[in-house]
Amino acid sequence: MTLTTRNLMPADKLVIGLDNALRTLFGKPQMTERTNPAATLPELEMNDSEKLHAARLMRINHTGEVCAQALYQGQGASACLGDVRAIMERAAMEENDHLDWCEKRLEELDNRKSILNPFWYLGSFLIGATAGMAGDKWSLGFVAETERQVTAHLEDHLSRLPPQDQKSRAILEQMKEDELRHATSALKAGAVDLPIPIRSAMKLTSRVMTKSVYYL
């Protein structure tokens, strides 16, 4: 995924946007050089209930990464980002790592991605595009707030994972570290604190997503 679409024609942006959406939802988006943190860890035995619960938590995290990609891609369609573009591009690629790691873990747990992913992708893309049009400081503010809320969700999921699921735990720990760094980078780049009503609306939307994706 690339954010460098500012000087392209509208038709070019549309094609790139569709390609990014298809890669995020159904294909394999561009990743970094990093390896999967769970790759060398053993698969410890879980009963059916524990395995299903772990898979549902990882499905929520996968959908969260779909939303993160859509947010970055929406911003890329409308924001300038200036000197921080390279930082945001790296952050977007690291979110692609998360997307891939979560999907692989779902496969290992004999489960599937959420059927609601296209819906959540569209909503997040529109939020990102709107934030980008509002100005870079607001665009970065959405990134910072999103990453803060994602970090809170990851901490909650880490406390709820079956203790023997070391592979999922390793993935979520690395994701948590990355999300905190992304939030810090956005703040250093000039992000503003979002108004309380917007932060509250984001939390409410996140709750709806997690509740629905846990089952669907």
C-alpha positions as CSV (number, residue, x, y, z in Angstrom):
1,M,0.0,0.0,0.0
2,T,1.3,3.5,-0.8
3,L,0.1,6.9,0.3
4,T,1.8,8.7,-2.5
5,T,-1.3,9.4,-4.6
6,R,-1.7,13.1,-4.2
7,N,-0.5,14.2,-7.7
8,L,-2.3,11.4,-9.6
9,M,-5.4,11.9,-11.8
10,P,-8.7,10.9,-10.2
11,A,-9.0,7.8,-12.4
12,D,-5.6,6.7,-11.3
13,K,-6.4,7.2,-7.7
14,L,-9.6,5.2,-8.2
15,V,-7.7,2.2,-9.7
16,I,-5.1,2.3,-7.0
17,G,-7.8,2.5,-4.3
18,L,-9.6,-0.5,-5.7
19,D,-6.4,-2.4,-5.9
20,N,-5.5,-1.6,-2.3
21,A,-9.0,-2.6,-1.1
22,L,-8.9,-5.9,-2.9
23,R,-5.4,-6.6,-1.6
24,T,-6.5,-5.8,2.0
25,L,-9.7,-7.8,1.9
26,F,-8.9,-10.7,-0.4
27,G,-5.2,-10.7,-1.4
28,K,-1.8,-10.1,0.1
29,P,-0.8,-6.5,0.7
30,Q,2.8,-5.2,0.7
31,M,4.6,-6.1,3.9
32,T,7.9,-5.2,5.6
33,E,11.0,-7.3,6.0
34,R,9.9,-8.5,9.5
35,T,9.2,-12.1,10.3
36,N,6.1,-13.4,12.0
37,P,6.7,-13.3,15.8
38,A,4.9,-16.6,16.3
39,A,6.7,-18.5,13.5
40,T,9.1,-20.4,15.8
41,L,6.7,-21.0,18.7
42,P,5.1,-24.4,19.5
43,E,1.4,-25.0,19.0
44,L,0.3,-26.1,22.5
45,E,-2.9,-28.1,22.9
46,M,-6.2,-26.3,23.6
47,N,-9.7,-27.7,24.0
48,D,-12.3,-26.9,21.5
49,S,-13.8,-24.0,23.6
50,E,-10.4,-22.4,24.2
51,K,-9.4,-22.7,20.5
52,L,-12.7,-21.2,19.3
53,H,-12.4,-18.3,21.8
54,A,-8.8,-17.6,20.7
55,A,-9.8,-17.7,17.1
56,R,-12.6,-15.2,17.7
57,L,-10.3,-12.8,19.4
58,M,-7.8,-13.1,16.5
59,R,-10.7,-12.5,14.1
60,I,-11.5,-9.2,15.8
61,N,-7.8,-8.2,15.6
62,H,-7.7,-9.1,11.9
63,T,-10.7,-6.9,11.3
64,G,-9.1,-4.2,13.3
65,E,-6.2,-4.3,10.9
66,V,-8.5,-4.2,7.9
67,C,-9.9,-1.0,9.4
68,A,-6.4,0.4,10.0
69,Q,-5.5,-0.2,6.4
70,A,-8.7,1.4,5.2
71,L,-8.0,4.4,7.5
72,Y,-4.5,4.9,6.0
73,Q,-5.7,4.4,2.5
74,G,-8.5,6.9,2.9
75,Q,-6.0,9.4,4.2
76,G,-3.7,8.7,1.3
77,A,-6.5,9.6,-1.1
78,S,-7.0,13.1,0.5
79,A,-4.2,14.1,2.8
80,C,-0.9,15.9,2.0
81,L,1.1,14.6,5.0
82,G,4.2,16.4,3.7
83,D,7.4,15.5,5.6
84,V,5.7,12.8,7.6
85,R,4.6,10.8,4.6
86,A,7.5,8.3,4.8
87,I,6.7,7.7,8.5
88,M,3.0,7.0,7.7
89,E,3.9,4.8,4.8
90,R,6.1,2.7,7.1
91,A,3.3,2.5,9.7
92,A,0.8,1.4,7.0
93,M,3.2,-1.4,5.9
94,E,3.6,-2.5,9.5
95,E,-0.2,-2.7,9.8
96,N,0.0,-5.0,6.7
97,D,2.3,-7.2,8.7
98,H,-0.3,-7.4,11.4
99,L,-3.0,-8.2,8.9
100,D,-0.9,-11.1,7.5
101,W,0.0,-12.5,10.9
102,C,-3.6,-12.5,12.2
103,E,-4.8,-14.2,9.0
104,K,-2.2,-16.9,9.3
105,R,-3.1,-17.4,12.9
106,L,-6.8,-17.8,12.0
107,E,-5.8,-20.5,9.5
108,E,-3.8,-22.3,12.2
109,L,-6.8,-22.2,14.5
110,D,-9.0,-23.6,11.7
111,N,-11.1,-20.5,11.6
112,R,-12.0,-17.7,9.1
113,K,-11.9,-14.0,8.6
114,S,-15.0,-11.9,9.3
115,I,-17.7,-11.8,6.7
116,L,-18.2,-8.2,7.8
117,N,-14.8,-7.0,6.7
118,P,-15.9,-5.2,3.5
119,F,-18.5,-3.2,5.5
120,W,-15.9,-2.2,8.1
121,Y,-13.3,-1.4,5.4
122,L,-15.7,1.0,3.7
123,G,-16.6,2.8,6.9
124,S,-13.0,3.2,7.9
125,F,-11.9,4.4,4.4
126,L,-14.5,7.1,4.5
127,I,-13.4,8.2,8.0
128,G,-9.8,8.4,6.8
129,A,-10.7,10.3,3.7
130,T,-12.7,12.8,5.7
131,A,-10.0,13.3,8.2
132,G,-7.5,13.8,5.4
133,M,-9.6,16.5,3.9
134,A,-9.9,18.2,7.3
135,G,-6.1,18.7,7.3
136,D,-3.0,16.8,8.3
137,K,-3.2,17.6,12.0
138,W,-6.7,16.1,12.2
139,S,-5.7,13.2,10.0
140,L,-2.8,12.4,12.3
141,G,-5.1,12.9,15.3
142,F,-7.3,10.2,14.0
143,V,-4.3,7.9,13.6
144,A,-3.1,8.7,17.2
145,E,-6.5,8.1,18.7
146,T,-7.1,4.9,16.7
147,E,-3.8,3.5,17.7
148,R,-4.5,4.3,21.4
149,Q,-7.8,2.6,21.3
150,V,-6.4,-0.4,19.4
151,T,-3.7,-0.7,22.1
152,A,-6.4,-0.9,24.8
153,H,-8.2,-3.6,22.9
154,L,-4.9,-5.6,22.5
155,E,-4.3,-5.4,26.3
156,D,-7.8,-6.7,26.9
157,H,-7.3,-9.6,24.4
158,L,-4.0,-10.5,25.9
159,S,-5.7,-10.9,29.3
160,R,-8.4,-13.1,27.8
161,L,-6.4,-15.4,25.6
162,P,-6.0,-19.0,26.8
163,P,-2.7,-19.1,28.7
164,Q,-1.3,-21.9,26.4
165,D,-1.9,-19.9,23.2
166,Q,1.7,-18.6,23.0
167,K,1.5,-18.0,19.3
168,S,-1.4,-15.6,19.4
169,R,0.1,-13.9,22.4
170,A,3.4,-13.3,20.6
171,I,1.6,-11.7,17.7
172,L,-0.6,-9.4,19.9
173,E,2.4,-8.3,22.0
174,Q,4.3,-7.2,18.8
175,M,1.2,-5.5,17.5
176,K,0.8,-3.7,20.8
177,E,4.4,-2.4,20.6
178,D,3.9,-1.3,17.0
179,E,0.6,0.5,17.7
180,L,2.1,2.5,20.6
181,R,5.0,3.6,18.3
182,H,2.6,4.6,15.6
183,A,0.6,6.7,18.0
184,T,3.7,8.4,19.3
185,S,4.9,9.1,15.8
186,A,1.6,10.7,14.9
187,L,1.7,12.9,18.0
188,K,5.3,14.0,17.3
189,A,4.3,14.8,13.7
190,G,1.7,17.3,14.9
191,A,-1.5,15.3,15.7
192,V,-4.1,17.1,17.6
193,D,-6.3,15.6,20.4
194,L,-9.7,14.9,19.0
195,P,-12.7,16.4,20.6
196,I,-14.4,14.1,23.3
197,P,-17.5,13.5,21.2
198,I,-15.4,12.1,18.3
199,R,-13.3,10.0,20.7
200,S,-16.5,8.6,22.2
201,A,-18.1,7.9,18.9
202,M,-14.9,6.0,17.8
203,K,-15.1,3.9,21.0
204,L,-18.8,3.1,20.5
205,T,-18.1,2.1,16.9
206,S,-15.3,-0.1,18.0
207,R,-17.5,-1.8,20.5
208,V,-20.1,-2.6,17.8
209,M,-17.3,-4.0,15.6
210,T,-15.8,-6.2,18.3
211,K,-19.2,-7.6,19.4
212,S,-20.3,-8.4,15.8
213,V,-17.0,-9.7,14.5
214,Y,-16.6,-12.1,17.5
215,Y,-19.5,-14.1,16.1
216,L,-19.5,-13.1,12.4
